[in-house]
Amino acid sequence: MTTPLHGEDFLHDLRLRSAAHGGIFRLDDGQLAVFDPAAARLVSRANWNGLVMTDRLVDMIRRRRSTEVPWARVRTAWLTQLHTLTTAEHTAEMITRMERAIDARLGDDIDLVLLAQDIAVQSILPVVLSGLTTRESARITQDLHQKLLRLIDRHPGRGPRHHARFVAVQIRAGLVVRSVLRDRASGRRTREPDLTDPIVDMLPDLGMDRALDVVTAVLTAIGGPPGSAAASVLYEFVRNPLWAEQLALELRSVDPEEFCAAPGTAAPATHRFVKEVLRMWSPPLLLVRRARVSTDLSGTRLEVGQNYLVSPHMIHRDHRFWQQADTFDPDRFLPGAPHGPADRTCYVPFGWAPKKCIGADIATSQLMALCYLMCTRYRLTVPNPDTVTMACRFAPIPQHFRGRLVRA
């Protein structure tokens, strides 16, 4: 039986075993836990190098090889495109989209976890897939929402009928992506500066099914972790009123254009706050991978085909690398802070190079923009914030987290 990879007790047990075994040990089901920073970086790099996409379905059926497409080629195309999406203008547009999502819920007693998810999706979706009609956007959003409900254990229903509906929503979202790819390739739809567009250029080599899988994978990625991170920002915002006041003083005095151009430079305290949120509550909590190559890890051998776990969360809470690891303190990221990271390999909220999350910069800007809005344009009220707790699901998810937002 596979061990459930979530829960506070399970994570606590992992931390104890990691401390006892130097960050590398086997779980009861044989999976190898790789929670040592150097080892995690080594195994991640080893299993990324030379990774190519699987063959097209039609070629598998016909027992022939597809055109080989290295994942590094896809990643390079995305990174090139992202350079055009990290401008002050795009940050300002992202903030506007976030405002629209918030304004739709003003004055209500709202579930702040679901609001954070909506803010994240609405603000990032055009980065991945833009130029959609209202109906197309709704179908993509509906698919991402239902996947989130499963991830955070809030099933709207169970049984065969619910499963059929779940699959139907996925299929409709997939048809939207397929239509966008086909129409852009044929010229029936305008090319857009998003992460889908480079895939259009690669269609002759990828084929439609692999191109669809690539775009769908990115869409799925924005449907969980970004919303979890945004909810965690709100969680720490209401749990730490002194920090909320410090951020408000900083952000109310910052020039909006300077903030959009370089958030980290314009608002350093806010940047530290976001970095500490990501250290404490990195989503997802655990990542399961299958080894493509054999690797020696401090005397333990990982063989081809074996599963292994890596976890920024476990590294970020390891007392060997962080003093006061369980204490929320953004000032640990001040230069020379004694309780800061032991070295740069110990802070990996977006994973390890060369497979580090391509959207790290945009994600950080988005979380800082959320702080900016909470401090300058809205007032968030959460009754009894001390009763809000954090649960460990696929990612950290605040529990009993409801409140009201009004315009400041």
GUKOLTOR-131474 format. One record per residue (C-alpha): x negated, y negated, z negated; residue number from 1. Coordinates in steps of 0.2 Angstrom, whole numbers, plus 5000, padded with zeros to 4 digits. Layout:
N
rec px->X py->Y pz->Z num->NUM
...
//
This chain:
408
rec px->5000 py->5000 pz->5000 num->1
rec px->4993 py->4983 pz->5005 num->2
rec px->4991 py->4971 pz->4990 num->3
rec px->5002 py->4956 pz->4991 num->4
rec px->4991 py->4941 pz->4994 num->5
rec px->4999 py->4928 pz->4984 num->6
rec px->5005 py->4925 pz->4966 num->7
rec px->4996 py->4916 pz->4951 num->8
rec px->4992 py->4932 pz->4942 num->9
rec px->4984 py->4940 pz->4958 num->10
rec px->4974 py->4924 pz->4961 num->11
rec px->4968 py->4923 pz->4943 num->12
rec px->4962 py->4941 pz->4944 num->13
rec px->4953 py->4937 pz->4960 num->14
rec px->4944 py->4923 pz->4952 num->15
rec px->4938 py->4934 pz->4937 num->16
rec px->4932 py->4948 pz->4949 num->17
rec px->4924 py->4935 pz->4960 num->18
rec px->4914 py->4928 pz->4945 num->19
rec px->4909 py->4945 pz->4940 num->20
rec px->4903 py->4951 pz->4957 num->21
rec px->4895 py->4935 pz->4964 num->22
rec px->4909 py->4931 pz->4976 num->23
rec px->4909 py->4948 pz->4986 num->24
rec px->4919 py->4963 pz->4981 num->25
rec px->4931 py->4976 pz->4987 num->26
rec px->4950 py->4975 pz->4983 num->27
rec px->4959 py->4991 pz->4978 num->28
rec px->4965 py->4993 pz->4996 num->29
rec px->4947 py->4992 pz->5003 num->30
rec px->4948 py->4975 pz->5010 num->31
rec px->4932 py->4965 pz->5006 num->32
rec px->4934 py->4948 pz->4997 num->33
rec px->4921 py->4936 pz->5004 num->34
rec px->4922 py->4921 pz->4992 num->35
rec px->4903 py->4916 pz->4991 num->36
rec px->4901 py->4900 pz->5002 num->37
rec px->4885 py->4906 pz->5011 num->38
rec px->4893 py->4923 pz->5015 num->39
rec px->4909 py->4916 pz->5020 num->40
rec px->4900 py->4904 pz->5032 num->41
rec px->4890 py->4919 pz->5039 num->42
rec px->4904 py->4931 pz->5042 num->43
rec px->4915 py->4918 pz->5050 num->44
rec px->4901 py->4913 pz->5062 num->45
rec px->4897 py->4931 pz->5066 num->46
rec px->4915 py->4935 pz->5070 num->47
rec px->4918 py->4920 pz->5080 num->48
rec px->4903 py->4921 pz->5092 num->49
rec px->4907 py->4928 pz->5109 num->50
rec px->4926 py->4930 pz->5104 num->51
rec px->4937 py->4931 pz->5120 num->52
rec px->4955 py->4931 pz->5122 num->53
rec px->4964 py->4947 pz->5124 num->54
rec px->4969 py->4953 pz->5141 num->55
rec px->4986 py->4947 pz->5149 num->56
rec px->5001 py->4959 pz->5146 num->57
rec px->5003 py->4962 pz->5164 num->58
rec px->4985 py->4967 pz->5166 num->59
rec px->4986 py->4979 pz->5151 num->60
rec px->5001 py->4987 pz->5159 num->61
rec px->4992 py->4989 pz->5175 num->62
rec px->4976 py->4995 pz->5166 num->63
rec px->4965 py->4981 pz->5173 num->64
rec px->4954 py->4967 pz->5165 num->65
rec px->4960 py->4950 pz->5165 num->66
rec px->4949 py->4935 pz->5169 num->67
rec px->4938 py->4933 pz->5153 num->68
rec px->4942 py->4917 pz->5144 num->69
rec px->4931 py->4913 pz->5128 num->70
rec px->4940 py->4905 pz->5114 num->71
rec px->4925 py->4893 pz->5113 num->72
rec px->4931 py->4886 pz->5130 num->73
rec px->4949 py->4883 pz->5123 num->74
rec px->4942 py->4875 pz->5108 num->75
rec px->4930 py->4863 pz->5117 num->76
rec px->4945 py->4858 pz->5128 num->77
rec px->4955 py->4854 pz->5113 num->78
rec px->4941 py->4844 pz->5104 num->79
rec px->4938 py->4834 pz->5120 num->80
rec px->4957 py->4830 pz->5120 num->81
rec px->4957 py->4826 pz->5102 num->82
rec px->4945 py->4812 pz->5105 num->83
rec px->4958 py->4802 pz->5114 num->84
rec px->4971 py->4805 pz->5100 num->85
rec px->4961 py->4798 pz->5085 num->86
rec px->4962 py->4780 pz->5090 num->87
rec px->4970 py->4766 pz->5079 num->88
rec px->4984 py->4765 pz->5091 num->89
rec px->4988 py->4784 pz->5089 num->90
rec px->4987 py->4782 pz->5070 num->91
rec px->4999 py->4768 pz->5070 num->92
rec px->5011 py->4778 pz->5081 num->93
rec px->5010 py->4793 pz->5069 num->94
rec px->5014 py->4781 pz->5054 num->95
rec px->5029 py->4775 pz->5063 num->96
rec px->5035 py->4793 pz->5066 num->97
rec px->5032 py->4797 pz->5048 num->98
rec px->5043 py->4781 pz->5043 num->99
rec px->5057 py->4787 pz->5054 num->100
rec px->5057 py->4804 pz->5045 num->101
rec px->5058 py->4796 pz->5028 num->102
rec px->5071 py->4783 pz->5033 num->103
rec px->5083 py->4797 pz->5038 num->104
rec px->5083 py->4803 pz->5019 num->105
rec px->5082 py->4786 pz->5009 num->106
rec px->5093 py->4786 pz->4994 num->107
rec px->5097 py->4804 pz->4993 num->108
rec px->5092 py->4817 pz->4980 num->109
rec px->5080 py->4827 pz->4991 num->110
rec px->5069 py->4842 pz->4991 num->111
rec px->5052 py->4834 pz->4993 num->112
rec px->5044 py->4850 pz->4999 num->113
rec px->5056 py->4851 pz->5014 num->114
rec px->5054 py->4832 pz->5016 num->115
rec px->5035 py->4834 pz->5017 num->116
rec px->5037 py->4847 pz->5030 num->117
rec px->5048 py->4837 pz->5040 num->118
rec px->5036 py->4822 pz->5039 num->119
rec px->5021 py->4833 pz->5044 num->120
rec px->5030 py->4841 pz->5059 num->121
rec px->5038 py->4825 pz->5066 num->122
rec px->5022 py->4815 pz->5065 num->123
rec px->5010 py->4829 pz->5072 num->124
rec px->5021 py->4837 pz->5085 num->125
rec px->5018 py->4825 pz->5099 num->126
rec px->4999 py->4828 pz->5096 num->127
rec px->5002 py->4846 pz->5101 num->128
rec px->5017 py->4844 pz->5113 num->129
rec px->5024 py->4828 pz->5118 num->130
rec px->5036 py->4822 pz->5132 num->131
rec px->5050 py->4833 pz->5126 num->132
rec px->5068 py->4829 pz->5127 num->133
rec px->5079 py->4828 pz->5111 num->134
rec px->5085 py->4845 pz->5114 num->135
rec px->5068 py->4853 pz->5117 num->136
rec px->5061 py->4844 pz->5102 num->137
rec px->5075 py->4851 pz->5091 num->138
rec px->5072 py->4869 pz->5097 num->139
rec px->5054 py->4868 pz->5093 num->140
rec px->5057 py->4860 pz->5076 num->141
rec px->5071 py->4873 pz->5072 num->142
rec px->5058 py->4887 pz->5075 num->143
rec px->5045 py->4879 pz->5064 num->144
rec px->5058 py->4876 pz->5050 num->145
rec px->5064 py->4894 pz->5049 num->146
rec px->5046 py->4900 pz->5049 num->147
rec px->5042 py->4889 pz->5034 num->148
rec px->5057 py->4895 pz->5025 num->149
rec px->5050 py->4912 pz->5026 num->150
rec px->5033 py->4907 pz->5021 num->151
rec px->5039 py->4898 pz->5005 num->152
rec px->5051 py->4912 pz->5001 num->153
rec px->5067 py->4902 pz->5004 num->154
rec px->5076 py->4914 pz->5016 num->155
rec px->5092 py->4906 pz->5022 num->156
rec px->5099 py->4924 pz->5025 num->157
rec px->5094 py->4942 pz->5027 num->158
rec px->5100 py->4957 pz->5037 num->159
rec px->5100 py->4962 pz->5055 num->160
rec px->5111 py->4947 pz->5060 num->161
rec px->5099 py->4935 pz->5052 num->162
rec px->5084 py->4943 pz->5060 num->163
rec px->5092 py->4942 pz->5077 num->164
rec px->5096 py->4924 pz->5075 num->165
rec px->5078 py->4921 pz->5069 num->166
rec px->5071 py->4930 pz->5085 num->167
rec px->5083 py->4920 pz->5096 num->168
rec px->5077 py->4904 pz->5089 num->169
rec px->5059 py->4909 pz->5093 num->170
rec px->5063 py->4914 pz->5110 num->171
rec px->5072 py->4897 pz->5114 num->172
rec px->5056 py->4888 pz->5107 num->173
rec px->5045 py->4899 pz->5118 num->174
rec px->5055 py->4895 pz->5133 num->175
rec px->5053 py->4876 pz->5130 num->176
rec px->5034 py->4879 pz->5129 num->177
rec px->5034 py->4889 pz->5145 num->178
rec px->5045 py->4876 pz->5154 num->179
rec px->5033 py->4862 pz->5149 num->180
rec px->5018 py->4872 pz->5155 num->181
rec px->5026 py->4877 pz->5172 num->182
rec px->5033 py->4859 pz->5175 num->183
rec px->5017 py->4850 pz->5171 num->184
rec px->5007 py->4862 pz->5182 num->185
rec px->5019 py->4860 pz->5197 num->186
rec px->5020 py->4841 pz->5195 num->187
rec px->5039 py->4841 pz->5190 num->188
rec px->5034 py->4834 pz->5173 num->189
rec px->5022 py->4821 pz->5168 num->190
rec px->5005 py->4826 pz->5161 num->191
rec px->5004 py->4820 pz->5143 num->192
rec px->4989 py->4817 pz->5132 num->193
rec px->4992 py->4831 pz->5120 num->194
rec px->4984 py->4848 pz->5115 num->195
rec px->4995 py->4857 pz->5128 num->196
rec px->4988 py->4848 pz->5143 num->197
rec px->4971 py->4856 pz->5143 num->198
rec px->4980 py->4872 pz->5144 num->199
rec px->4989 py->4867 pz->5159 num->200
rec px->4972 py->4866 pz->5168 num->201
rec px->4967 py->4883 pz->5162 num->202
rec px->4983 py->4892 pz->5168 num->203
rec px->4975 py->4900 pz->5183 num->204
rec px->4963 py->4909 pz->5172 num->205
rec px->4974 py->4911 pz->5157 num->206
rec px->4990 py->4916 pz->5165 num->207
rec px->5007 py->4911 pz->5158 num->208
rec px->5008 py->4923 pz->5144 num->209
rec px->4991 py->4919 pz->5136 num->210
rec px->4994 py->4900 pz->5139 num->211
rec px->5011 py->4902 pz->5130 num->212
rec px->5002 py->4912 pz->5115 num->213
rec px->4989 py->4898 pz->5113 num->214
rec px->5001 py->4883 pz->5113 num->215
rec px->5013 py->4893 pz->5101 num->216
rec px->4999 py->4897 pz->5090 num->217
rec px->4995 py->4878 pz->5088 num->218
rec px->5013 py->4874 pz->5085 num->219
rec px->5014 py->4888 pz->5071 num->220
rec px->4999 py->4880 pz->5063 num->221
rec px->5007 py->4863 pz->5061 num->222
rec px->5023 py->4871 pz->5054 num->223
rec px->5016 py->4877 pz->5037 num->224
rec px->4999 py->4871 pz->5031 num->225
rec px->5001 py->4852 pz->5035 num->226
rec px->5018 py->4851 pz->5026 num->227
rec px->5011 py->4861 pz->5011 num->228
rec px->4996 py->4848 pz->5010 num->229
rec px->5008 py->4834 pz->5011 num->230
rec px->5019 py->4841 pz->4997 num->231
rec px->5003 py->4843 pz->4987 num->232
rec px->4999 py->4825 pz->4990 num->233
rec px->5016 py->4819 pz->4983 num->234
rec px->5014 py->4832 pz->4969 num->235
rec px->4998 py->4824 pz->4963 num->236
rec px->5004 py->4806 pz->4966 num->237
rec px->5019 py->4808 pz->4954 num->238
rec px->5009 py->4819 pz->4942 num->239
rec px->4995 py->4806 pz->4941 num->240
rec px->5003 py->4789 pz->4938 num->241
rec px->4986 py->4780 pz->4935 num->242
rec px->4979 py->4786 pz->4951 num->243
rec px->4995 py->4781 pz->4960 num->244
rec px->4993 py->4763 pz->4953 num->245
rec px->4975 py->4763 pz->4959 num->246
rec px->4980 py->4768 pz->4976 num->247
rec px->4994 py->4755 pz->4977 num->248
rec px->4981 py->4742 pz->4972 num->249
rec px->4969 py->4747 pz->4986 num->250
rec px->4982 py->4750 pz->4999 num->251
rec px->4992 py->4735 pz->4997 num->252
rec px->4977 py->4724 pz->5000 num->253
rec px->4970 py->4733 pz->5015 num->254
rec px->4972 py->4726 pz->5032 num->255
rec px->4985 py->4738 pz->5041 num->256
rec px->4974 py->4737 pz->5058 num->257
rec px->4958 py->4741 pz->5048 num->258
rec px->4967 py->4756 pz->5040 num->259
rec px->4973 py->4763 pz->5056 num->260
rec px->4956 py->4761 pz->5064 num->261
rec px->4946 py->4769 pz->5050 num->262
rec px->4957 py->4775 pz->5035 num->263
rec px->4942 py->4783 pz->5026 num->264
rec px->4932 py->4767 pz->5027 num->265
rec px->4946 py->4755 pz->5023 num->266
rec px->4953 py->4764 pz->5008 num->267
rec px->4939 py->4774 pz->5000 num->268
rec px->4949 py->4778 pz->4984 num->269
rec px->4963 py->4785 pz->4994 num->270
rec px->4951 py->4795 pz->5004 num->271
rec px->4944 py->4803 pz->4988 num->272
rec px->4962 py->4806 pz->4982 num->273
rec px->4966 py->4816 pz->4998 num->274
rec px->4950 py->4825 pz->4997 num->275
rec px->4953 py->4831 pz->4979 num->276
rec px->4971 py->4836 pz->4984 num->277
rec px->4964 py->4847 pz->4997 num->278
rec px->4951 py->4854 pz->4986 num->279
rec px->4964 py->4859 pz->4972 num->280
rec px->4977 py->4865 pz->4984 num->281
rec px->4969 py->4870 pz->5001 num->282
rec px->4982 py->4879 pz->5012 num->283
rec px->4983 py->4893 pz->5016 num->284
rec px->4976 py->4901 pz->5000 num->285
rec px->4969 py->4917 pz->5008 num->286
rec px->4965 py->4921 pz->5026 num->287
rec px->4964 py->4939 pz->5031 num->288
rec px->4952 py->4943 pz->5046 num->289
rec px->4946 py->4959 pz->5055 num->290
rec px->4928 py->4961 pz->5057 num->291
rec px->4922 py->4962 pz->5075 num->292
rec px->4904 py->4965 pz->5071 num->293
rec px->4895 py->4973 pz->5057 num->294
rec px->4887 py->4961 pz->5044 num->295
rec px->4876 py->4963 pz->5029 num->296
rec px->4882 py->4952 pz->5014 num->297
rec px->4871 py->4952 pz->4999 num->298
rec px->4869 py->4971 pz->4999 num->299
rec px->4887 py->4974 pz->5004 num->300
rec px->4890 py->4980 pz->5022 num->301
rec px->4906 py->4974 pz->5032 num->302
rec px->4909 py->4986 pz->5046 num->303
rec px->4917 py->4984 pz->5062 num->304
rec px->4936 py->4985 pz->5061 num->305
rec px->4937 py->4982 pz->5042 num->306
rec px->4948 py->4968 pz->5035 num->307
rec px->4940 py->4955 pz->5024 num->308
rec px->4947 py->4939 pz->5015 num->309
rec px->4940 py->4922 pz->5015 num->310
rec px->4947 py->4908 pz->5005 num->311
rec px->4943 py->4889 pz->5003 num->312
rec px->4954 py->4889 pz->4988 num->313
rec px->4944 py->4902 pz->4979 num->314
rec px->4927 py->4893 pz->4983 num->315
rec px->4935 py->4876 pz->4977 num->316
rec px->4940 py->4883 pz->4960 num->317
rec px->4923 py->4892 pz->4957 num->318
rec px->4915 py->4886 pz->4942 num->319
rec px->4898 py->4891 pz->4949 num->320
rec px->4899 py->4877 pz->4962 num->321
rec px->4911 py->4864 pz->4953 num->322
rec px->4911 py->4857 pz->4936 num->323
rec px->4928 py->4856 pz->4928 num->324
rec px->4935 py->4865 pz->4943 num->325
rec px->4953 py->4865 pz->4937 num->326
rec px->4954 py->4847 pz->4933 num->327
rec px->4961 py->4834 pz->4946 num->328
rec px->4948 py->4821 pz->4948 num->329
rec px->4945 py->4812 pz->4964 num->330
rec px->4930 py->4803 pz->4957 num->331
rec px->4920 py->4819 pz->4959 num->332
rec px->4918 py->4814 pz->4977 num->333
rec px->4909 py->4798 pz->4972 num->334
rec px->4891 py->4798 pz->4977 num->335
rec px->4880 py->4807 pz->4964 num->336
rec px->4895 py->4812 pz->4953 num->337
rec px->4889 py->4826 pz->4942 num->338
rec px->4905 py->4836 pz->4944 num->339
rec px->4905 py->4835 pz->4963 num->340
rec px->4901 py->4849 pz->4975 num->341
rec px->4885 py->4859 pz->4973 num->342
rec px->4882 py->4856 pz->4991 num->343
rec px->4892 py->4854 pz->5007 num->344
rec px->4895 py->4872 pz->5010 num->345
rec px->4906 py->4872 pz->4994 num->346
rec px->4920 py->4860 pz->5001 num->347
rec px->4928 py->4868 pz->5016 num->348
rec px->4947 py->4864 pz->5016 num->349
rec px->4947 py->4866 pz->5035 num->350
rec px->4937 py->4882 pz->5036 num->351
rec px->4920 py->4885 pz->5043 num->352
rec px->4911 py->4880 pz->5058 num->353
rec px->4911 py->4885 pz->5072 num->354
rec px->4929 py->4889 pz->5069 num->355
rec px->4934 py->4874 pz->5058 num->356
rec px->4951 py->4868 pz->5060 num->357
rec px->4951 py->4856 pz->5076 num->358
rec px->4964 py->4845 pz->5068 num->359
rec px->4954 py->4841 pz->5052 num->360
rec px->4952 py->4822 pz->5056 num->361
rec px->4970 py->4820 pz->5061 num->362
rec px->4976 py->4830 pz->5046 num->363
rec px->4966 py->4819 pz->5034 num->364
rec px->4972 py->4803 pz->5042 num->365
rec px->4990 py->4809 pz->5041 num->366
rec px->4988 py->4813 pz->5022 num->367
rec px->4981 py->4796 pz->5019 num->368
rec px->4995 py->4788 pz->5030 num->369
rec px->5007 py->4796 pz->5018 num->370
rec px->4999 py->4788 pz->5003 num->371
rec px->4999 py->4772 pz->5012 num->372
rec px->5018 py->4773 pz->5015 num->373
rec px->5021 py->4778 pz->4997 num->374
rec px->5012 py->4764 pz->4990 num->375
rec px->5017 py->4750 pz->5002 num->376
rec px->5034 py->4753 pz->5010 num->377
rec px->5043 py->4765 pz->4999 num->378
rec px->5046 py->4769 pz->4980 num->379
rec px->5047 py->4787 pz->4975 num->380
rec px->5056 py->4792 pz->4959 num->381
rec px->5054 py->4810 pz->4952 num->382
rec px->5064 py->4813 pz->4936 num->383
rec px->5053 py->4822 pz->4923 num->384
rec px->5038 py->4825 pz->4934 num->385
rec px->5029 py->4835 pz->4920 num->386
rec px->5042 py->4849 pz->4924 num->387
rec px->5036 py->4851 pz->4942 num->388
rec px->5025 py->4866 pz->4944 num->389
rec px->5014 py->4873 pz->4958 num->390
rec px->5018 py->4890 pz->4964 num->391
rec px->5006 py->4901 pz->4975 num->392
rec px->5014 py->4907 pz->4990 num->393
rec px->5006 py->4907 pz->5007 num->394
rec px->5000 py->4890 pz->5001 num->395
rec px->5002 py->4880 pz->4985 num->396
rec px->5021 py->4875 pz->4985 num->397
rec px->5028 py->4863 pz->4972 num->398
rec px->5043 py->4870 pz->4963 num->399
rec px->5058 py->4860 pz->4957 num->400
rec px->5051 py->4845 pz->4966 num->401
rec px->5066 py->4834 pz->4970 num->402
rec px->5067 py->4815 pz->4970 num->403
rec px->5073 py->4799 pz->4978 num->404
rec px->5065 py->4787 pz->4990 num->405
rec px->5070 py->4769 pz->4993 num->406
rec px->5062 py->4755 pz->5002 num->407
rec px->5050 py->4745 pz->4992 num->408
//
